[in-house]
Amino acid sequence: MLVAALRVAPAPSRMLPVALILTAAVMHVGWNLMLVLVAMRLTQVTYVAALREVSVVLAAVVGWRLLGEPFGARRVAGAALAAAGLVALGVTMAR
């Protein structure tokens, strides 16, 4: 059984990038939460919540450019709608 586990286990040289990626992901979640909490103390929660939703659009664009995922008309329309919402928020915040 141990021999089978050793055959399946990744090589130590391949474990380092996985550990770095997991560490970066955990740190990103922590920083993201901290920044959101600070932003919520500085401005209205509705603005922060709307701005957080932009990350979904950014992730779709990154997936399209880096991973070759399809970015069809529905995603373009959704991204445009999210951008229009941010512009509307920016206009209302400036007043």
N, C-alpha and C positions, 0 to 999 in steps of 0.2 A: 504494500500500500504506500509506503514512503517513497519507493522508487517511482511509482506512478505520479505521486504528487510533485516530485522533483522534475519529472519530465514536463509537466504542465506549467510549473511555476516559471514566470518570466526571468530572464537573465538579469543579474544585478545592474548591468549597464542600462537596461531598458527601464528599470524601476525608478531611476533618478528623475527622468522627465515626468513620469507619472506623479511622483511625490511633489515635484515642483509645481505641476499644474494643479494638484489638489490643494497645496498650500496657498497658491495664488487665488484659487477660487474661494477658499475659506476667508482669506484676508479681504477679498473683494466684497464678500457679503457683509463682513464686519464694518468696513469703511462705508459701504453703501448705506447701511442702517444708521450709522452715526451721522452721516451727512444729511440724510432725510430727517432725522430727529432735530438736528440743528436748524435745518431749513424750516421745519414746522414751528420752531420757536421764534423765528425771525419774520415769518410772513403767514398768510392764511393757508390753512390746510388744503383748501380747494386748489390753490395754485400749485402746491407741491405735488398733490396727487395727479393732477393733469400732466405735469412735467415728467413724472415717473413713467407715465404711459408711453412716452416717446422712446423709451428703451426698447420697446417691442418693435417699433419701426426701424430703429438703428440695428437691432439684431437681424431683422429681415434683410436689410441692405447688406450687412456684412456676410450673411449666408449666401446672398445672391452673388456678391463680388468675389468672395474668397472660396466658397464651397460649390459654386455653380448651381445653386438651387433656383428653381423657376421663380420669376418675379412677374406674374401676369397682371392683367388689367385690374383685377380685384385688389391686389396688393398695392398697386400704384394708386388706385382710388382711395384705399384706406390710409396710405401714407399722406396723400394730399389732404384728406380730411383732418388727419391729426395735425399736420402743419398749419392748416387754416385755423384750427382750434387754438394752437399756440400763438398764432398771430393775434387772434381775437383776445386771448388772455393778456398778451403784451400790451395791446391797445388799452384795455380796461385798467391794467396796472399803472399805466403812464398817467392816467387821469387823476 
